[in-house]
Amino acid sequence: MDYTKQESRSSQAHQDAEDAGLTCIDCHKGIAHSLPMEYDPEKDAPGKSIFYTRSD
């Protein structure tokens, strides 16, 4: 992600989220795509989504 192409507020939020180990989906889930039928927000925790794992 190129932080220099973002507004300062967005850039800082994205950098903070990345530093905290969050993924794009942790903050943006359900925005561009529909959530899976079995999605339960009560069982979801930022950085620990059962629907997405980050591969480093």
Gaussian input, Z-matrix of N, CA and C with variables (Angstrom, degrees):
# hf/3-21g

backbone

0 1
 N
 C     1     B1
 C     2     B2     1     A1
 N     3     B3     2     A2     1     D1
 C     4     B4     3     A3     2     D2
 C     5     B5     4     A4     3     D3
 N     6     B6     5     A5     4     D4
 C     7     B7     6     A6     5     D5
 C     8     B8     7     A7     6     D6
 N     9     B9     8     A8     7     D7
 C    10    B10     9     A9     8     D8
 C    11    B11    10    A10     9     D9
 N    12    B12    11    A11    10    D10
 C    13    B13    12    A12    11    D11
 C    14    B14    13    A13    12    D12
 N    15    B15    14    A14    13    D13
 C    16    B16    15    A15    14    D14
 C    17    B17    16    A16    15    D15
 N    18    B18    17    A17    16    D16
 C    19    B19    18    A18    17    D17
 C    20    B20    19    A19    18    D18
 N    21    B21    20    A20    19    D19
 C    22    B22    21    A21    20    D20
 C    23    B23    22    A22    21    D21
 N    24    B24    23    A23    22    D22
 C    25    B25    24    A24    23    D23
 C    26    B26    25    A25    24    D24
 N    27    B27    26    A26    25    D25
 C    28    B28    27    A27    26    D26
 C    29    B29    28    A28    27    D27
 N    30    B30    29    A29    28    D28
 C    31    B31    30    A30    29    D29
 C    32    B32    31    A31    30    D30
 N    33    B33    32    A32    31    D31
 C    34    B34    33    A33    32    D32
 C    35    B35    34    A34    33    D33
 N    36    B36    35    A35    34    D34
 C    37    B37    36    A36    35    D35
 C    38    B38    37    A37    36    D36
 N    39    B39    38    A38    37    D37
 C    40    B40    39    A39    38    D38
 C    41    B41    40    A40    39    D39
 N    42    B42    41    A41    40    D40
 C    43    B43    42    A42    41    D41
 C    44    B44    43    A43    42    D42
 N    45    B45    44    A44    43    D43
 C    46    B46    45    A45    44    D44
 C    47    B47    46    A46    45    D45
 N    48    B48    47    A47    46    D46
 C    49    B49    48    A48    47    D47
 C    50    B50    49    A49    48    D48
 N    51    B51    50    A50    49    D49
 C    52    B52    51    A51    50    D50
 C    53    B53    52    A52    51    D51
 N    54    B54    53    A53    52    D52
 C    55    B55    54    A54    53    D53
 C    56    B56    55    A55    54    D54
 N    57    B57    56    A56    55    D55
 C    58    B58    57    A57    56    D56
 C    59    B59    58    A58    57    D57
 N    60    B60    59    A59    58    D58
 C    61    B61    60    A60    59    D59
 C    62    B62    61    A61    60    D60
 N    63    B63    62    A62    61    D61
 C    64    B64    63    A63    62    D62
 C    65    B65    64    A64    63    D63
 N    66    B66    65    A65    64    D64
 C    67    B67    66    A66    65    D65
 C    68    B68    67    A67    66    D66
 N    69    B69    68    A68    67    D67
 C    70    B70    69    A69    68    D68
 C    71    B71    70    A70    69    D69
 N    72    B72    71    A71    70    D70
 C    73    B73    72    A72    71    D71
 C    74    B74    73    A73    72    D72
 N    75    B75    74    A74    73    D73
 C    76    B76    75    A75    74    D74
 C    77    B77    76    A76    75    D75
 N    78    B78    77    A77    76    D76
 C    79    B79    78    A78    77    D77
 C    80    B80    79    A79    78    D78
 N    81    B81    80    A80    79    D79
 C    82    B82    81    A81    80    D80
 C    83    B83    82    A82    81    D81
 N    84    B84    83    A83    82    D82
 C    85    B85    84    A84    83    D83
 C    86    B86    85    A85    84    D84
 N    87    B87    86    A86    85    D85
 C    88    B88    87    A87    86    D86
 C    89    B89    88    A88    87    D87
 N    90    B90    89    A89    88    D88
 C    91    B91    90    A90    89    D89
 C    92    B92    91    A91    90    D90
 N    93    B93    92    A92    91    D91
 C    94    B94    93    A93    92    D92
 C    95    B95    94    A94    93    D93
 N    96    B96    95    A95    94    D94
 C    97    B97    96    A96    95    D95
 C    98    B98    97    A97    96    D96
 N    99    B99    98    A98    97    D97
 C   100   B100    99    A99    98    D98
 C   101   B101   100   A100    99    D99
 N   102   B102   101   A101   100   D100
 C   103   B103   102   A102   101   D101
 C   104   B104   103   A103   102   D102
 N   105   B105   104   A104   103   D103
 C   106   B106   105   A105   104   D104
 C   107   B107   106   A106   105   D105
 N   108   B108   107   A107   106   D106
 C   109   B109   108   A108   107   D107
 C   110   B110   109   A109   108   D108
 N   111   B111   110   A110   109   D109
 C   112   B112   111   A111   110   D110
 C   113   B113   112   A112   111   D111
 N   114   B114   113   A113   112   D112
 C   115   B115   114   A114   113   D113
 C   116   B116   115   A115   114   D114
 N   117   B117   116   A116   115   D115
 C   118   B118   117   A117   116   D116
 C   119   B119   118   A118   117   D117
 N   120   B120   119   A119   118   D118
 C   121   B121   120   A120   119   D119
 C   122   B122   121   A121   120   D120
 N   123   B123   122   A122   121   D121
 C   124   B124   123   A123   122   D122
 C   125   B125   124   A124   123   D123
 N   126   B126   125   A125   124   D124
 C   127   B127   126   A126   125   D125
 C   128   B128   127   A127   126   D126
 N   129   B129   128   A128   127   D127
 C   130   B130   129   A129   128   D128
 C   131   B131   130   A130   129   D129
 N   132   B132   131   A131   130   D130
 C   133   B133   132   A132   131   D131
 C   134   B134   133   A133   132   D132
 N   135   B135   134   A134   133   D133
 C   136   B136   135   A135   134   D134
 C   137   B137   136   A136   135   D135
 N   138   B138   137   A137   136   D136
 C   139   B139   138   A138   137   D137
 C   140   B140   139   A139   138   D138
 N   141   B141   140   A140   139   D139
 C   142   B142   141   A141   140   D140
 C   143   B143   142   A142   141   D141
 N   144   B144   143   A143   142   D142
 C   145   B145   144   A144   143   D143
 C   146   B146   145   A145   144   D144
 N   147   B147   146   A146   145   D145
 C   148   B148   147   A147   146   D146
 C   149   B149   148   A148   147   D147
 N   150   B150   149   A149   148   D148
 C   151   B151   150   A150   149   D149
 C   152   B152   151   A151   150   D150
 N   153   B153   152   A152   151   D151
 C   154   B154   153   A153   152   D152
 C   155   B155   154   A154   153   D153
 N   156   B156   155   A155   154   D154
 C   157   B157   156   A156   155   D155
 C   158   B158   157   A157   156   D156
 N   159   B159   158   A158   157   D157
 C   160   B160   159   A159   158   D158
 C   161   B161   160   A160   159   D159
 N   162   B162   161   A161   160   D160
 C   163   B163   162   A162   161   D161
 C   164   B164   163   A163   162   D162
 N   165   B165   164   A164   163   D163
 C   166   B166   165   A165   164   D164
 C   167   B167   166   A166   165   D165

   B1=1.4481
   B2=1.5348
   B3=1.2867
   B4=1.4587
   B5=1.5268
   B6=1.3262
   B7=1.4574
   B8=1.5319
   B9=1.3137
   B10=1.4603
   B11=1.5293
   B12=1.3186
   B13=1.4675
   B14=1.5277
   B15=1.3343
   B16=1.4567
   B17=1.5180
   B18=1.3102
   B19=1.4607
   B20=1.5277
   B21=1.3163
   B22=1.4606
   B23=1.5273
   B24=1.3274
   B25=1.4679
   B26=1.5326
   B27=1.3279
   B28=1.4634
   B29=1.5198
   B30=1.3127
   B31=1.4558
   B32=1.5208
   B33=1.3214
   B34=1.4595
   B35=1.5273
   B36=1.3243
   B37=1.4630
   B38=1.5266
   B39=1.3276
   B40=1.4605
   B41=1.5285
   B42=1.3130
   B43=1.4600
   B44=1.5307
   B45=1.3212
   B46=1.4670
   B47=1.5266
   B48=1.3348
   B49=1.4643
   B50=1.5225
   B51=1.3159
   B52=1.4666
   B53=1.5270
   B54=1.3138
   B55=1.4691
   B56=1.5275
   B57=1.3345
   B58=1.4662
   B59=1.5298
   B60=1.3400
   B61=1.4584
   B62=1.5142
   B63=1.3327
   B64=1.4598
   B65=1.5205
   B66=1.3040
   B67=1.4586
   B68=1.5330
   B69=1.3056
   B70=1.4705
   B71=1.5209
   B72=1.3229
   B73=1.4604
   B74=1.5191
   B75=1.3293
   B76=1.4621
   B77=1.5279
   B78=1.3051
   B79=1.4694
   B80=1.5241
   B81=1.3224
   B82=1.4646
   B83=1.5164
   B84=1.3238
   B85=1.4757
   B86=1.5251
   B87=1.3217
   B88=1.4552
   B89=1.5111
   B90=1.3189
   B91=1.4657
   B92=1.5308
   B93=1.3230
   B94=1.4631
   B95=1.5272
   B96=1.3214
   B97=1.4589
   B98=1.5200
   B99=1.2974
   B100=1.4661
   B101=1.5211
   B102=1.3192
   B103=1.4549
   B104=1.5246
   B105=1.3396
   B106=1.4589
   B107=1.5229
   B108=1.3150
   B109=1.4601
   B110=1.5277
   B111=1.3434
   B112=1.4555
   B113=1.5304
   B114=1.3244
   B115=1.4613
   B116=1.5318
   B117=1.3164
   B118=1.4611
   B119=1.5210
   B120=1.3332
   B121=1.4670
   B122=1.5271
   B123=1.3243
   B124=1.4624
   B125=1.5285
   B126=1.3342
   B127=1.4685
   B128=1.5233
   B129=1.3145
   B130=1.4620
   B131=1.5168
   B132=1.3119
   B133=1.4575
   B134=1.5191
   B135=1.3341
   B136=1.4650
   B137=1.5225
   B138=1.3245
   B139=1.4552
   B140=1.5139
   B141=1.3283
   B142=1.4546
   B143=1.5260
   B144=1.3059
   B145=1.4558
   B146=1.5222
   B147=1.3129
   B148=1.4547
   B149=1.5290
   B150=1.3239
   B151=1.4529
   B152=1.5235
   B153=1.3006
   B154=1.4635
   B155=1.5137
   B156=1.2923
   B157=1.4595
   B158=1.5037
   B159=1.2827
   B160=1.4598
   B161=1.5208
   B162=1.3080
   B163=1.4652
   B164=1.5165
   B165=1.2992
   B166=1.4721
   B167=1.5112
   A1=107.74
   A2=115.90
   A3=121.23
   A4=109.12
   A5=115.89
   A6=121.17
   A7=112.41
   A8=118.01
   A9=120.97
   A10=111.65
   A11=117.63
   A12=121.29
   A13=111.80
   A14=116.81
   A15=121.46
   A16=110.85
   A17=115.28
   A18=119.96
   A19=107.80
   A20=117.84
   A21=120.97
   A22=112.93
   A23=117.33
   A24=120.39
   A25=111.17
   A26=116.34
   A27=120.68
   A28=111.00
   A29=115.40
   A30=120.36
   A31=111.32
   A32=117.05
   A33=121.14
   A34=111.07
   A35=117.30
   A36=120.94
   A37=110.93
   A38=117.13
   A39=120.73
   A40=111.38
   A41=117.09
   A42=120.08
   A43=110.91
   A44=117.08
   A45=121.19
   A46=110.95
   A47=116.13
   A48=120.51
   A49=110.63
   A50=116.25
   A51=119.70
   A52=110.75
   A53=117.17
   A54=121.36
   A55=111.51
   A56=115.98
   A57=121.11
   A58=111.98
   A59=116.82
   A60=120.68
   A61=114.34
   A62=116.67
   A63=120.15
   A64=110.41
   A65=116.01
   A66=121.56
   A67=108.61
   A68=116.06
   A69=120.50
   A70=110.20
   A71=115.50
   A72=120.87
   A73=111.38
   A74=118.12
   A75=120.16
   A76=111.60
   A77=117.47
   A78=121.01
   A79=113.34
   A80=116.64
   A81=120.80
   A82=113.85
   A83=117.91
   A84=119.62
   A85=110.81
   A86=114.87
   A87=120.70
   A88=114.50
   A89=118.66
   A90=121.40
   A91=111.11
   A92=117.23
   A93=121.19
   A94=112.54
   A95=116.74
   A96=121.94
   A97=109.02
   A98=115.29
   A99=119.95
   A100=109.26
   A101=116.18
   A102=120.50
   A103=109.57
   A104=117.61
   A105=119.86
   A106=111.09
   A107=117.30
   A108=121.80
   A109=111.37
   A110=116.95
   A111=120.76
   A112=113.40
   A113=118.02
   A114=121.28
   A115=110.73
   A116=115.74
   A117=122.40
   A118=108.43
   A119=118.38
   A120=120.20
   A121=113.04
   A122=117.68
   A123=120.60
   A124=111.68
   A125=116.44
   A126=121.12
   A127=112.48
   A128=117.07
   A129=121.46
   A130=109.79
   A131=115.88
   A132=121.51
   A133=108.24
   A134=118.45
   A135=120.29
   A136=111.66
   A137=115.17
   A138=121.14
   A139=113.88
   A140=117.06
   A141=120.77
   A142=111.34
   A143=117.51
   A144=121.70
   A145=110.65
   A146=116.77
   A147=120.05
   A148=110.89
   A149=117.19
   A150=121.59
   A151=112.49
   A152=117.75
   A153=120.71
   A154=108.81
   A155=116.64
   A156=120.69
   A157=108.22
   A158=115.85
   A159=122.21
   A160=108.65
   A161=117.02
   A162=119.83
   A163=108.48
   A164=115.31
   A165=120.88
   A166=110.45
   D1=132.82
   D2=179.86
   D3=-95.17
   D4=99.90
   D5=-177.35
   D6=-65.88
   D7=-23.35
   D8=-178.05
   D9=-71.24
   D10=-16.05
   D11=-179.82
   D12=-94.26
   D13=6.74
   D14=-178.04
   D15=-112.45
   D16=157.97
   D17=171.95
   D18=-62.34
   D19=154.38
   D20=-174.47
   D21=-59.48
   D22=-39.19
   D23=-179.85
   D24=-64.39
   D25=-44.26
   D26=178.66
   D27=-66.27
   D28=-44.38
   D29=179.70
   D30=-57.65
   D31=-46.31
   D32=-179.36
   D33=-65.61
   D34=-41.84
   D35=179.41
   D36=-63.12
   D37=-41.53
   D38=179.07
   D39=-66.62
   D40=-40.93
   D41=178.65
   D42=-66.17
   D43=-41.89
   D44=178.32
   D45=-62.51
   D46=-42.58
   D47=179.85
   D48=-64.75
   D49=-42.87
   D50=178.85
   D51=-63.68
   D52=-42.09
   D53=178.06
   D54=-62.00
   D55=-31.21
   D56=-180.00
   D57=-83.57
   D58=-1.19
   D59=178.57
   D60=83.67
   D61=15.73
   D62=179.37
   D63=-83.45
   D64=156.51
   D65=176.60
   D66=-105.53
   D67=169.39
   D68=176.76
   D69=-57.25
   D70=-41.66
   D71=-176.31
   D72=-65.39
   D73=-32.69
   D74=179.40
   D75=-55.12
   D76=-39.12
   D77=-177.29
   D78=-98.73
   D79=-28.62
   D80=-172.86
   D81=-109.59
   D82=14.60
   D83=-177.26
   D84=-62.29
   D85=137.50
   D86=179.27
   D87=81.70
   D88=0.63
   D89=-178.45
   D90=-82.39
   D91=-57.50
   D92=-176.41
   D93=-89.96
   D94=-24.53
   D95=-177.81
   D96=-132.77
   D97=156.23
   D98=175.90
   D99=-71.38
   D100=144.41
   D101=176.51
   D102=-71.30
   D103=150.37
   D104=177.43
   D105=-61.27
   D106=150.87
   D107=-179.57
   D108=-56.23
   D109=-35.92
   D110=-176.54
   D111=-84.54
   D112=3.22
   D113=-179.08
   D114=-64.40
   D115=129.36
   D116=178.51
   D117=-127.57
   D118=106.01
   D119=-177.22
   D120=-60.03
   D121=-23.30
   D122=178.70
   D123=-68.72
   D124=-24.34
   D125=-178.92
   D126=-99.18
   D127=-0.07
   D128=-177.03
   D129=-99.81
   D130=136.61
   D131=176.57
   D132=-130.52
   D133=135.30
   D134=179.47
   D135=-51.08
   D136=132.01
   D137=179.30
   D138=82.47
   D139=-4.00
   D140=-177.48
   D141=-133.06
   D142=34.78
   D143=-178.62
   D144=-63.86
   D145=134.93
   D146=176.53
   D147=-80.09
   D148=-9.60
   D149=-177.74
   D150=-96.37
   D151=-10.32
   D152=-177.23
   D153=-151.61
   D154=130.57
   D155=174.28
   D156=-122.23
   D157=139.86
   D158=-177.49
   D159=-86.63
   D160=128.01
   D161=176.76
   D162=-105.10
   D163=121.96
   D164=-178.89
   D165=-99.92

